[in-house]
Amino acid sequence: MSFTPPASFATRPTLRGTFGMSASTHWTATATAQSVLERGGNAFDAAVAAAFVLHVVEPHLNGPGGDLVALVRPAGTDDPLVLMGQGPAPAGASIAAFRAWGLDLVPGAGGLAAAVPGAVDAWLLLLRDHGTWELADVLDYAIGYARDGHPLVAGAAMTIGRVADLFRDHWPTSAELWMPAGSPPAPNTIVRNPAYAAVLGRLVAAGASADAREARIDAARREWMTGVLPGAAAFARTPHRHSDGGEHPGVLDDADLAGWSASFEPAVSATFRGWRVFKAGVWTQGPALLQTLRMLDPLDDDRLDPSSPLGAHTILEVQKLAYADRDAWFGDADSAVDIDALLADSYLAERFGLIDDAASTVLRPGSPDGRPPVLPPLRTDAGIAAAGTGEPTVDRRGQTRGDTCHLDVVDRWGNVVSATPSGGWLQSSPAVPDLGFCLGTRLQATWLIPGHPASLTPGRRPRTTLTPTMLTRGEEVIAMGSPGGDQQDAWQLPVLLRMLVGDYEPQQAIDAPSLHTTAVLDSFWPRTWMPAGAVVEDRIGTAVIEQLERRGHLVRRAGDWALGRVSAVGCSADGLLWAAANPRGMQGYAAGR
């Protein structure tokens, strides 16, 4: 084996069993999912119950006003479906309107950046079409935690602390919800959100008189889209502070909400080392991972080892090319790239031919179908790029940026789901006082320039960073994902390479040191780019870091345990189920038996 051998010690075992497995970014969500499996629910019941718990226990990482992308594989099917929970831009969100407000970017915080919230409707659609439980039973977990309280995780406490002045000075409803004592709560403070508990109770009550389970869920969906969300949209239309420093009203209205619903759509796929790898389409960043894997597939194993100087360099350079194509060609528009052209062997060979021994310092999108690429103006800010770990978290300048959650479930019948919910962070926009949540800010991933596939366009989805992954090989299945904004696939890639090429155990692969490039156009305000930048965990080793620097990479050491928060579940060739979860941040856990 040419890969660096895995460390003999792992932070925890890869769990194995035959009954069911769950993994997520928060232990309470994992425990919730496993509880549903133990009570006879399937993987989809479990995922929906855990997802609503994530709204409550990770409010700085996702919320009811946010969005989601999931891959869903019912037992007995070959290809997963994409659960599409990304709402579009409102009718009033046009380039001309935003330019008239003096903006050259969509703000990163505030109601102007709100797309139609998609997460809740998508979860309810999944429950209706593939679950078995009643809505009241699924929501009972989240209602209990919101009503009776839960210990606030350290990350949420830190986030509230960083935006405390914003809450006090400009968003008083958020201060009332998240700082009821007048100051940011300490970690492990018991926090409650009775307003959101009441909202969930409204959804259950909406369908109480319906005769059939599906009808009860559909009634809850209608109540959410036309009963609950209009109140949030109306509240956000009152002018309030945005991340650009201005006071703007939101533009989301009732007609935007009533005209949209979540849906299922086909996944796109590519092959790598005998596995089929499935992602959502080019309205997400997911196909960039497919392109990366296809460029790496023909290479010798020693060029795929993330812990070797050659492997790390190769991975960083291939990612730059794939993300350059993402930044030029991905979006929810007719001008977006055709997936077959993006993954054509001749095009991939041409792209890989650009790589040499030195780190590239330029953004080099290709022309998959012969058209010239369209790029927005490049904004470089080394201070911002050097301050973070690649995640869109609240930074040292107080920017109200959020992050993401992830959850995976596999059950004993063979149902599998991998889901990445995000948006609607507590720091996204002012909290709606009688609802207990705020709207999301996904429109910040659009551009205020015409002619780009990800241009702000009413009725079109913003090109999201959310990118869960599913792989199959015969009876084998892997479902995985990670928070991390633009770095979600960059952090999944080393895990996949170590598992599929290096023969690492899943937990060993997740524990192993990670890295990512910063040479991408940041999908989050203020949309910066740091050419040649690479962020690595110190555990990758001084020899690797020095070799990368000699090749021209601008390397920043992030600490020993700082990058990547991958969780995963799967089914092996012998029928055993397995699960593994990220130890970084001391929050994610897997469970199963």
N, C-alpha and C positions, 0 to 999 in steps of 0.2 A: 504494500500500500504506500503510495507516494505522498499521501496527506500527512500533515503533522499529527501524530497520535493524539487521541483525546486524553485529557487529564484523567488520572485514575480516580480523582475525587469529583463528584458532582454535588451541587447544592442540595439535591433531593433526588429520589429515584424517578425513573420513567414508570408511571403507574401502568399496571396491566390487569386485565380481568375480562369477564365475558358478559357482564350485566349492562354497564353503561359508564360513560366517561364525560366529564365536563371540565372546562378550563376557561378562565377569564382573567381580566385585569384586577378584579377585586374578590376577595375571599367570600364575601357575603353573596355575591352573584353566583359564584361557583357552587356554594352550598345550596342556594335556592334551586339552581338547575338540577343538582343531584337529588334534592328532596322531591322534586316533581317526578324524576325518573323512579325513585323508590316508591312513589305512590301510584305508579302505573301509567304515568304520562309518557308520551314519546319525546323524541329530541326536539321537536318543534314546540310542543307545550313548554318544555323546559327552557328553551331559548327565549321564548316570549316572556315567561315569568322572570327570568334572570335579567332581561333587558329593561323591564320596568323598574326592577330593583336598582339597576345601574343608574337610572335617572335620579334616584334618591341618594345613593351612597357615593356616587362620583359626579356631583353636580358641576364640578369645574371641568369635567371631561366630556360630558354629554348632557342632553336635557330633552324634555318633551318637545321643545321648539326646534329641535335639530333634525338630523337626517341620518340615513343609514344605507349601506350597501351590504348585501349578504349573498352567499352562495348556498343553495338549498338542494340537497340530493335525497329525494324520497327513496326508500328501500325498493330494490328491484329495477331502478332506472340506471342508465349508463351515464348520462350527462347531467350535471347540476343545472338548475335554473338560477338566474339572477333575480333576487328580490330587490326591486328598484324603489328605494325610499328617498330619492333625491327630488325635491320639489323644484319647479322652475322659477325664473325671475317674474315678478309681478308685471302687470300691463303697464304700470307707471314707471318701471325701471328701465329707462332708455339711456343711451349714451348722451343724447342731446339734453335730456333733463339733468343728468349728473353734471355735465359740462356747464350748464346754466347756473348751477350752484357753485361754480368755481373749482370743481374737483377734477383731478387728473387720474385719480385712483378711487375705486370704491373703498370707503372707510372700513377699517378692520373691526370696529365696534360701533354699535348703534343700529337703529331700526332701518336705515337706508340699505344696509347690507343683507337684509332678511329676504331669503327665498321663501316660497311656500313650504312650511314645515312638513317633512315627509315621514319622520320616523314612526310616529304613533300609528298612522294609518297603515304603514307597511307591516308593522308587527301584528296588527289586528287582521290584516289580509292573510298573513302567514298562518295565524291561529285558525282562521276560518277554513282555509283550503287544505291545510296539512296537519293541523293539530286535532286533538280529541277532547280536550278539556273545555269546561264552561269558562266563560270570561271571568265570572266572579271568583272562581277558584284560582285562576291564573294571576289575577290582580291582587289577591288577598295578601300576598307577601309584600308587595310594594306599598299597599295601603297601610299595612301594619307598621312598616319602618318609617313612613312619612308621618303617620299619626302619632306613634308612640316614641319614636326617636331612634337614632343610631349614633355610634361614635364617629365623629368627623375625622376623616383620614388626614394625615399630615399635609399631603399635597393640596387638599382643598383649603385647609387652614392657612397655608402659605399663600395661596392665590388670593384669598380674601384679604389677607394682610397687605399684599402688594397693591391692591386696588381700593384700599380702605378710604383714601382721600377722595378718589373719584366718587365712591358711594356717598360719602358724607357731603361733598360739595355739589354734586350734580345729579346723582341717582338716589334720592332719599328712599325710594321704595326698595331698592336693593339693600341699602343700609338697614332698613327695618327688618327685612327677611334674614339677612346673613350676619348682621351685627346687632341683635336685639338689645344687648347690654351696652351698646355704644362703642365697643371696641371689637377687633377681630377675635373670634373664638380660638382657644388653644386646641391643639390636636387632642383628639379623644373626647372633646366636649360632646355631650349628648345634644344633638340638634333635631329639630322637628320641622315639618313642613305641612301643617294641617290643611293649608289651602290646596296643595296638590293632592293630598289624600281625598279631599272633597271632590276634586275634579275627577279622579279615578272612580269615586263612588257614583258620580253623575253618569259615567260611561256604563257602569253596570246597571244602573236604574233605567237607563234609556231603553234597554231591550228587555226589561223584566217581564213585560206582558206578551212578548212574542212567543209563538208556539214552538219554533225550531231553534236549535243552537246557532245555525248559520244566520238566521234572521236576528237573533239577539246580538250577534257580533256586528252585523251590518247596521243595526240601530245605533250601536256604540260608535261606529265609524262616522255616521251622519252627525251624531251629537258632537263628536270631536271637531269635524271640519266646519260645520255650520252653526254649532252652538257655543263651543268653547273658544276656538281660535279667533272668531271675529272680535271677541273682547280683547285678545292680545294685540290684534292688528290695530284696533281703534286706539288702544293705549299708546302704541308705538307711533301713531300719527301725531301725537303731541310733540312739538320740537324738544329735542334733548341733546346733550353733549355727545359728539362722535369723536372717533380717534384722531380726526384731522383738527380738532379743537373747535369746530363749528357747531352751531345749534341747528339741527335739521329735523324735519318730520319724516317718519317712515312713509312708504308708498303702498305697502301691502293692504289690500282691501277685501271685502266679502266676496266679490266676484272672482278674484284670484283663487280664493279658498274653495268656493263651491264648484269651480270648474276643473278640479284636479283630484286624482286618486292614485294610490300606489299600484304597482303592477309587477308581473313577472315577465322576464324576457330571456332569450337565449344567452348563454355564456359564449365567449370566444376562447379558443384553445390553441396550444402548440405542444410539440413533443420535446422532451428532454430526457436523454438516457433511458428510453423505454417507458417513461411516464407521460401521461397526458396532463397538461397543466391548464387549469381553467381560471379565467378572470372575467370581470365585467368588461363592457366595451369601452370605446375611446372617449366616452363622456366621463370616464374615470381615468386615473393614471395606470390602471392595471395592465394594459397591453405593453407598457414599457418593460415590465418584468418578463413577459413572453419574449420580447425582442432581445433582452439581455441574455436570457437562457439560450435562445437559438444561436446567438453569436458565440456563446461559450461552449455549446454542445460539441463542436468538432475538435476542441483543443485537448491536448494531453492533460491527464489528471493533475500534473504538477503546476499547471497554469491556473488551476481552479481552487487552490488551497488558500483561503483567506489569511492564514497565519504564516505564509511565506512571502518574502519580498516580491517575487515574480507574480504570485497569485494575487496579492493585494493590489499591486499596480495594475494588473490586467482587469481585475474587477472594477476598480475605480474608473479606468479609462472607458471600458465598455458601458458602464452606467452613464458616463457623461454623454456618450453618443445617443443612448436610448432616451435620456431625459431631454436632450436637445430636440429630438424628434417630438417628444411629448409637448415641449413648450411651443413648438411651431405648428403642430398638426392635430393635437387632440382637442376635442370639444364636442358639444352637442349642436352640430351644424352640418349643412350639406357640404361645406368645404373641408370637413375633417377628413383625415387620412382613411383610405380603405385598408381594412385589416390585412387582406391578402397581399396588398402591395407592401405594407409595412413589414410583413414576415416573409417576403419572397427570398429564396436562398441567394439569388444574384444580388439583391439589394443588401442583404446582411453581409455578404462577403465584401462588397464594396465598402460598407461602413467599417467593418473590422479592419480593412486594409489601411485605414487612417491612423491606426494605433502604432506607435513606435516606443522606444525605450524611455522617452521623456514625457512628463506630464503635460497634457494640453492646457493651454491658457486661454483658449477661445471657445466660443459657443458655436458648434458646428452642426446645425440641423441639415438633414439630407433632403432629397426630393424623391420620395418613394414612387410617385406616379408622374414625375416629370414637371410638376408645377414648382415655381420658386416659393420657398418658405416665407411666411410672414412672421416677424418677430416684433414685440413691443420694444420700446427703448430700454436699454439695460441700465440698472441702477446698482452701483456697487457701494457697499458700506461695510468696510472690514470691521468696524467697531461692533455693529449689530451681529454680523456673522460670527465673530469670535466670542460673543457673549453667551451663546446658547449651545445646546447639545444636539441641534438638528430638529428638535421638537418645536412646534408652535406654542410655546408656553409663554406666560407673562414674563417679559424681559426686564432688564435693569432700568429701562427708561419708562417702565410703567405701562407699556403697550398691553392692551387688554386682549391678548391672544389666548386661545384655548388649546386643548389637546383632544384625545380620542380614547375610546374604550375598545375592547375586543372580547368576543366570547365564541367558544366552539363547543359543540355537543355531538356525541354519537351514542346511539342507543342499541339495545340488544337485537332489534329487528333490522338494523342496517340503515336507519335514517341518520343523516349527517347534516349539520348546518355550521357554517362559518360566517360570522357577522361582525361588521365594524360600524357601530353607532358613534355619532359625533355631533358636534354643533349644539346650539342652544346652551352654551356654557353660562354659568352664573355671571361671568364677566363679559357676556356678549352685548347686552343692552339692558335697559332698566327692567327690573322684575315687575311683572304685572301683579299688583297686590292681592287681588282676590283669586288668582290662579296659581301662584307659587312658582312660576317659571318665566322665562323671557324668550324672545325670538332669537333665531340663529343669525349667523353672519356669512353664509357660504358665498354670497355674491362677491365677496372680496377676491374670489378666485377668478373673476372675469376681468376683462380688459376694457378700458374706455377708449378703444380705437376701433374703427370699422375694418371689416375684412378678415379678422382673425377667427379661427374656429371657436375660440373661447371668448369672443366679444360679448359684452353685456347685451342681451337681446330678450325682450319680453316674450314669455312663453317658453324659453329655452333653459335647459338645466346648466348651471355652472359646472365647469370641469372639476370634479371633486378629486381629492387625494385619497378617498376611502377605497381600500383595495384588499379585501380578503382573498384568500387563495384556496383552491382545492385541487388535489392531484389524484389520479387513479391509475392503477396498473393491474389489470385483471380484477381480482377480488380485493386488492389492497386500495386503501383510501387514506389520504392525509388532508385534514382541514386545518388551516392555520391563518394567522394574521398578527398585526402589531399596530399599536398606536404610533404616532410620530410624524404626522403631516406628510411632507414630501419624502421623508425617510422611511415610510412604511415598507415599501418593497425593497429599499436598500438594506434594511435590517432583516427582512425575511430571506434575502438572497444567501448570505453566509450560512444561515441555518439549513437551507435547502441543499446547498453544495456539500456541507459536512455530512448531512444525512444520506443523500443520494449518491455521492461520489466517495466521500471519506469514510462511510460506514460508521458514523457516530450514532450512538443512541439519541433519541430525540431530546432528552433532557441535557445530555452532554453538548449537543449542537446548540441548544438555546443558551447554555451557560458559557460557551466558548466566547472569546473576545470578538467584538464587532467593530465595524468601521462604516463610514459613508462619505460620499463626496458632497461638497457644498456648491459645486459648479452646476447648479440648477436655478431656474427662476423661481424664487420663493412664491408659493401659492398664497401666502398670507401677507397682508399689509405690513410693511411698506414695499413688498415685492422686490427684494434685493437679490443680488447674485454675487458670488465670491469665486472668481475663476481660480482653478488649480487648488482650491481648498479641500482638505481632507481632515476628517475628525476620526480619531481612533481611541480605543480603550488602551490604557497603558499596558495591560496584560498581554497585548499582542507582541510586545517585546522591543527592546531598544534596537536590536539588529534590524528588525523589519522597519521600524520608524526611521532609522538613519538611512536605510536604502531608499525609502520613499522620498526622503528629503533630497538625497543625491539625484534622484530622477526629476526633481523640480516640484514635487508636491509641497504645498504649504500646510504642514501637519500641525494640528492642535491636539494635544493629549487631553482627553476628557475625564481621566480618572479610571480606576480599575473596573467599576461596575456602573456605567452611565448610559450606554447606548443599546437600544433595542429592547422591546418588551413583548417578545413573541410568545404566544401560547398556541398549543396545537393538540388535536386529538386525531385518532386514526384507527384503522383496522389493518392488521398485518396479514400476510399470506396464509397463516395457520388459523385465522379467524379470531385471534386475540385482539381485544380492544386495548388502546393505550392512550395516555394523556401526559402532557408535560406543560410547564408554565414558567414564566420568567421570574427570577428571584430579585431582579433589580427594582429598587424602590420598596421592597418588602411589602408588596400589596397583592400581586397576582398569585393565584394558586390553582392547582388542578385537584380533582377528586374523582373517585370512581371505585368500582369493584368488579 
